[in-house]
Amino acid sequence: MKCREDEDEYLEFLEKLHQFRRHDWEWSFTRGRHLWSKGRHLLLIASTDADGRFEVTRVGKSVRRRGAKDQDQQLRVTHVRRLRRPLLLVELLDGLTAAQRRHLVEEGHQSKGTGEAIRARLLRLRPELRETVR
């Protein structure tokens, strides 16, 4: 999911707030209902860098909650972990095959094959995330 500026600022606030307590925290946000399927999923959280490029800065676990409005869905994110080294989103997606790129959705739940390919590439590029992603 691509963070909006206010969401990125809020995540920074939550991280600082809970840093001293050293326990897990959760975050809720709203997006279009059609983007997210039921169940628990690995969530890659992307923010913009100084040049306006999206980079994966955090990972977490997401689950759909109740509908927020007619077409919106509330999602709850837990187990949020910051990447020690952010990963440019284009670098992550550059390793996908043509078939996987055809099924890629800009934001939301990925198809099974594309999602698995993104996860595998993430772990190849950032092996220190293995335990967190597991």
N, C-alpha and C positions, 0 to 999 in steps of 0.2 A: 504494500500500500504506500502511496506517495503522500507524505505529510504536507499539509497546508502549513503556512508560516506560523499561525497561532497554535497549531497542534504540536509543532516542533518545540516551540517555546514552552508549552505545557508539559511535554515530556521531560525537558530539561529541568523544569521546576519539580516534577515528581521524583526524578532521580536524585536531585539535591536533598529534597525533603526526606526521602527514605534512606539515603546514604548512611546517616548516623544510626539508624535503627537496625540496619543490616538484615532486613527481611523483605520478602517478596511483596510487590505491590501490583495493582492492576489498573488498567486504563480502559475507558469506553469511548467509542467514537461512532459516528453515523455515516453510512454510505448507502448508495442505491441497493435495494434488496436483490435485484437481479445479478449483482456481482458476486454474491457469497452463497455458498452451499451450506447445508447443515453439517454438523460434526465439528471436531477439533482439527485445527490445521496449523502447520508451521506458517508464521507470518513474517515476511521480510518487510522491515520498515525503512523507507527511503526518505531522506531529507535532501535539500539542495545545498551544494557547497558554495563557496564564495563566487564561483564562476557561473552559478545557476544550473549546474549539472546535478542530476539526481545520483545519490550514492546511498548504498545500503549502510545504515548506521547502527541498526538494532535488529534483533530477532526476538520473536515471542510466540506464544501459542494463542490462537484466536478461536472463539466460538460465537456463533450467532445467538443473539438474545431476542427480545421482542421487537416487533416493528415499531419504528419511531413515528413515521408519518405514512401516508398512503404508499409511497414508493421507496421509503427509506428503511434501512435495517440497522439496528444497534448491534455493535460487536464488542465483546469483552476480550481484552488482551491481558494475559498473565505471563509469568516467567520471562519478562522482558530483560534482555541482556544487551548491553552496548558492545559493538565490535571494537576491539583495540585499534584496528586499522580499517577505516571505512573502505568500502568496495564500490567503485563506480558501477552503476547499474548497466551501462553499455558494455563494460568489461565482462560482467556476469552473463549477459545475454548474448554476447558475441560468440560464445561456444555452442550455441544451439544449432541443430541441423535445420535445413529448410523446412522440413515437415513439422518440426517442433515450433518454429517461428510462425508457421501458418495458424497454429492453434494457440499462440500466445495472446493473452488478453493483457491490456495495459495495466489494469488494476482489477483485482478481484481474485477469485478462486481459479486456479489453472486446471487444465485437463490433467488426468493422471500421468500420462507420459511426459508432458511438458513440465509438470510440477516435479516429477522425479529427476528429470534432467537438470533442472535449475538447482535442486537440492544437491545433487551429486557435484555439479560444477562449483557451487558455493563451498562445499566441503573440500574440494580439490584446491580452491584458491585460498581458503581460510581453514586449514585443518584443525586449528585450535578450537573451532566451534563444534567439533564432533560430540562432545559430552553435552553441550548446551542443546544441540539439535536433537539428540537422542531423547 
